[in-house]
Amino acid sequence: MSFRQLLLFLFSISSFSFFPIQSRELHIVSQISLPPMPAPEIAAASPSYNGESPKTPAVFNVLSFGAVGDGAADDTQAFKLAWDMACHNDSAVLLVPNGYSFMLQSTIFTGPCLPFVYGNLKIDGTIMPPDGPDSWPRNSSKRQWLVFYRINGMSVQGGGLIDGRGEKWWNLPCKPHKGISGTTQRGPCDSPVAIRFFMSSNLTVKGLQIRNSPQFHFRFDVCHDVHVESLSIKAPAQSPNTDGIHIENTDNFQIYNSVISNGDDCVSIGAGCFNVDTKNVTCGPSHGISIGSLGFHNSRACVSKISVSDSVIKKSDNGLRIKTWQGGSSSVSNVAFRNIHMDAVRNPIIINQYLY
């Protein structure tokens, strides 16, 4: 469906509940706890005492730890050494400098770190993984590339580039777009998420460019208080499963002022999420902005307090979508879509209770 004029609408959903219908008396209660009351706002930082100035953050440049930055040498160990040093400093900047290209293997950057005052990963250069599945080490996970685990109070920002080098992964025979009419062929199919945050809180991700992830570009699992802003996420329209930002079991999440074009959902909101605010996002080409899919493998899932506003969706299969799997039990409530401009969108608003 094509929209060539501004589509201004207010679409509020007070409650959606999807349950398998077996009898009129059936009532299934989600096993996921209801969301707690909103957490109190964090108090402003106390002023310094005795007239002391705030502590100047220490800068840990990955070049100082042996990184080469020629796009070919393995710089993983240098990044991990720099991370360990920054993690044990309460005022640190881990610097990825401009003018260099760093190749990293699949890596987990683990916390908890000292309570950060100026905790900052500043990416000004280029970071990239090995080039395709044949270059991926056999003993490394092919489901994730860079993981940040149990981190509290960190910002990731800069004007650099994260290049996922996803084309060889997209061309695996198992990918749906390679077969006739979307059919797939047998063979290994695991593909890595580019950037994953797991069990982390008080995060800011700002100003980054990320392109051509093998699978999801960003994934947030079991995270709390996350602010994402001014991101540029790009992948070809035919690249499979390249969601821009995917979240699961995550709350108090903000996505603002970003541009996303890819081969799947610009933003996908999975089970266990609440208090998610998406504003001023330009999405497309893509599959739109989605809640779900929910209820996979007969599971139960709840999503609530979702807002999408002041955004543009263009050249997309779908605009705003809620999708659930047959057989599962899901509840979607307190959803608001406001002031969305759509252009060349096949299904502006779609609720799908029988996915695939």
PAGU-954819 format. One line per 8 residues: number of its first residue (from 1); for each residue x, y, z negated of C-alpha. Coordinates in pm, whole numbers, plus 50000, padded with zeros to 5 digits. Example, Ala and Ser with C-alpha at 12.3 -4.5 7.8 and 13.67 -1.06 7.14 Angstrom:
<rs>
1	51230,49550,49220 | 51367,49894,49286
</rs>
This chain:
<rs>
1	50000,50000,50000 | 50139,50343,50093 | 50100,50659,49884 | 50206,50976,50061 | 50055,51221,49818 | 50124,51271,49454 | 49944,51009,49247 | 49879,51161,48909
9	49699,50940,48669 | 49652,50852,48312 | 49618,50485,48251 | 49590,50366,47895 | 49554,50008,47789 | 49432,49968,47435 | 49485,49593,47420 | 49545,49297,47645
17	49532,48942,47508 | 49594,48638,47718 | 49517,48297,47571 | 49467,47955,47731 | 49092,47895,47752 | 48990,47561,47606 | 48672,47644,47416 | 48484,47953,47310
25	48583,47899,46949 | 48958,47879,47022 | 49161,48152,46852 | 49539,48141,46871 | 49746,48365,46650 | 50092,48461,46774 | 50376,48312,46573 | 50572,48632,46620
33	50529,48863,46322 | 50352,49189,46372 | 50597,49475,46410 | 50687,49652,46086 | 50607,50013,46026 | 50843,50247,46214 | 51175,50281,46039 | 51242,50615,45871
41	51445,50858,46072 | 51816,50852,46006 | 51922,51146,45796 | 52154,51401,45945 | 52521,51354,45869 | 52631,51517,45546 | 52856,51820,45576 | 53224,51773,45503
49	53339,51848,45153 | 53627,52063,45032 | 53626,52246,45362 | 53778,51948,45547 | 53729,51929,45923 | 53569,51619,46079 | 53820,51347,46154 | 53968,51357,46504
57	53897,51025,46676 | 54195,50806,46764 | 54217,50724,47137 | 54302,50367,47234 | 54389,50368,47605 | 54378,50017,47754 | 54693,50099,47955 | 54880,50123,47626
65	54789,49762,47552 | 54923,49619,47877 | 54637,49669,48123 | 54757,49705,48483 | 54448,49843,48654 | 54527,49736,49010 | 54203,49542,49062 | 54389,49209,49088
73	54574,49149,48760 | 54376,48998,48473 | 54335,49279,48220 | 54110,49087,47980 | 54365,49042,47703 | 54463,49410,47706 | 54098,49511,47666 | 54049,49270,47378
81	54358,49399,47198 | 54243,49757,47242 | 53895,49661,47121 | 54032,49495,46807 | 54233,49806,46720 | 53940,50041,46781 | 53702,49814,46593 | 53912,49849,46276
89	53924,50227,46298 | 53630,50430,46171 | 53687,50707,46426 | 53790,50566,46761 | 53759,50609,47137 | 53839,50308,47353 | 53939,50466,47684 | 53914,50307,48030
97	54101,50576,48228 | 54010,50727,48562 | 54202,50622,48872 | 54237,50253,48786 | 54040,49935,48863 | 54042,49672,48589 | 53951,49307,48649 | 53805,49132,48344
105	53705,48771,48289 | 53388,48678,48099 | 53446,48829,47754 | 53267,48884,47423 | 53349,49201,47231 | 53255,49110,46876 | 53167,49312,46569 | 53089,49409,46309
113	53335,49693,46325 | 53407,49956,46062 | 53121,50205,46038 | 53183,50425,46339 | 53194,50801,46299 | 53287,50858,46662 | 53261,50501,46794 | 53287,50537,47170
121	53369,50319,47469 | 53452,50572,47739 | 53456,50426,48089 | 53607,50666,48343 | 53773,50407,48567 | 53633,50098,48742 | 53566,49761,48576 | 53499,49448,48781
129	53471,49068,48732 | 53638,48793,48937 | 53511,48794,49294 | 53238,48530,49308 | 53174,48184,49163 | 53481,48023,49322 | 53705,48273,49141 | 53532,48226,48806
137	53735,48021,48554 | 53581,47682,48491 | 53593,47722,48113 | 53414,48059,48119 | 53039,48111,48098 | 52872,48175,48430 | 52566,48320,48260 | 52721,48638,48125
145	53016,48864,48197 | 53067,49135,47933 | 52891,49085,47599 | 52879,49318,47299 | 52781,49120,46990 | 52681,49252,46645 | 52777,49612,46714 | 52632,49898,46509
153	52661,50266,46596 | 52847,50271,46927 | 52813,50477,47244 | 52914,50354,47589 | 52949,50639,47836 | 53162,50798,48104 | 53169,50875,48472 | 53325,50547,48581
161	53190,50247,48770 | 53099,49892,48669 | 53112,49688,48989 | 52946,49347,48949 | 53071,49210,49286 | 52752,49010,49315 | 52727,48933,49686 | 52885,48586,49672
169	52655,48493,49384 | 52348,48611,49574 | 52447,48388,49866 | 52448,48063,49667 | 52221,47808,49843 | 51998,47787,49534 | 51886,48150,49565 | 51525,48188,49687
177	51598,48443,49958 | 51838,48200,50131 | 51579,47934,50211 | 51290,47919,50456 | 50983,48093,50307 | 51157,48136,49976 | 51254,47773,49930 | 51571,47681,49745
185	51839,47418,49785 | 52007,47206,49522 | 52334,47311,49370 | 52479,47517,49084 | 52282,47834,49031 | 52402,48003,48711 | 52486,48368,48774 | 52618,48614,48515
193	52439,48909,48360 | 52678,49203,48398 | 52642,49377,48059 | 52467,49220,47759 | 52411,49361,47411 | 52314,49100,47151 | 52207,49157,46790 | 52323,49518,46796
201	52179,49848,46676 | 52212,50227,46695 | 52344,50217,47050 | 52376,50483,47317 | 52447,50394,47681 | 52483,50706,47892 | 52607,50835,48226 | 52738,50509,48371
209	52721,50383,48728 | 52668,50012,48769 | 52615,49830,49095 | 52576,49486,49251 | 52542,49270,48943 | 52522,48894,49016 | 52204,48887,48805 | 52059,49140,48555
217	52262,49460,48534 | 52186,49526,48165 | 52030,49293,47911 | 51946,49375,47548 | 51855,49089,47312 | 51755,49133,46947 | 51860,49498,46942 | 51728,49795,46746
225	51740,50171,46804 | 51881,50196,47156 | 51902,50509,47372 | 51974,50464,47744 | 52011,50775,47956 | 52138,50905,48291 | 52225,50566,48438 | 52267,50492,48808
233	52193,50126,48888 | 52215,50007,49248 | 52190,49675,49430 | 52045,49578,49771 | 51670,49528,49793 | 51720,49160,49885 | 51959,49080,49598 | 51783,48815,49384
241	51713,48856,49011 | 51907,49180,48982 | 51682,49348,48725 | 51812,49690,48628 | 51742,49679,48253 | 51591,49377,48077 | 51504,49367,47707 | 51389,49086,47477
249	51300,49091,47105 | 51410,49453,47091 | 51247,49760,46937 | 51279,50139,46931 | 51420,50148,47282 | 51438,50456,47506 | 51516,50471,47879 | 51540,50827,48011
257	51649,51018,48321 | 51784,50726,48523 | 51783,50608,48886 | 51742,50236,48958 | 51724,50053,49293 | 51766,49677,49314 | 51619,49345,49420 | 51394,49282,49120
265	51232,49479,48836 | 51380,49819,48762 | 51283,49767,48398 | 51150,49440,48255 | 51016,49421,47900 | 51013,49070,47759 | 50872,48894,47455 | 50900,49044,47108
273	50948,49406,47217 | 50774,49710,47069 | 50818,50086,47064 | 50965,50109,47416 | 50959,50448,47587 | 51049,50490,47956 | 51052,50846,48089 | 51171,51026,48402
281	51296,50713,48578 | 51319,50690,48957 | 51262,50328,49058 | 51295,50172,49402 | 51337,49993,49625 | 51255,49729,49365 | 50977,49517,49218 | 50862,49801,48992
289	50842,49829,48612 | 50713,49517,48437 | 50595,49385,48105 | 50686,49018,48115 | 50698,48764,48226 | 50551,48629,47901 | 50453,48282,47784 | 50713,48080,47975
297	50713,47705,47893 | 50389,47738,47693 | 50549,47982,47448 | 50377,48260,47252 | 50482,48621,47295 | 50374,48967,47177 | 50456,49309,47323 | 50321,49638,47188
305	50359,50016,47193 | 50493,50055,47546 | 50497,50390,47728 | 50598,50471,48087 | 50567,50835,48190 | 50682,51110,48428 | 50842,50860,48666 | 50863,50778,49037
313	50823,50432,49193 | 50886,50401,49567 | 50930,50139,49837 | 50842,49859,49596 | 50636,49541,49600 | 50474,49642,49272 | 50439,49960,49072 | 50337,49885,48712
321	50289,49518,48632 | 50195,49293,48341 | 50274,48928,48410 | 50222,48609,48212 | 50281,48241,48273 | 49994,47996,48284 | 49974,47781,47970 | 50141,48034,47743
329	49978,48256,47479 | 50056,48626,47498 | 49933,48955,47357 | 50003,49296,47512 | 49869,49600,47328 | 49897,49978,47303 | 50033,50040,47652 | 50024,50381,47822
337	50114,50465,48182 | 50110,50841,48245 | 50196,51069,48536 | 50347,50814,48774 | 50416,50915,49135 | 50409,50620,49375 | 50511,50609,49739 | 50496,50301,49965
345	50403,50063,49683 | 50207,49750,49777 | 50042,49690,49437 | 50034,50011,49232 | 49895,49842,48919 | 49879,49466,48887 | 49800,49226,48599 | 49902,48872,48685
353	49803,48593,48444 | 49913,48309,48670 | 50274,48367,48765 | 50402,48143,49048
</rs>
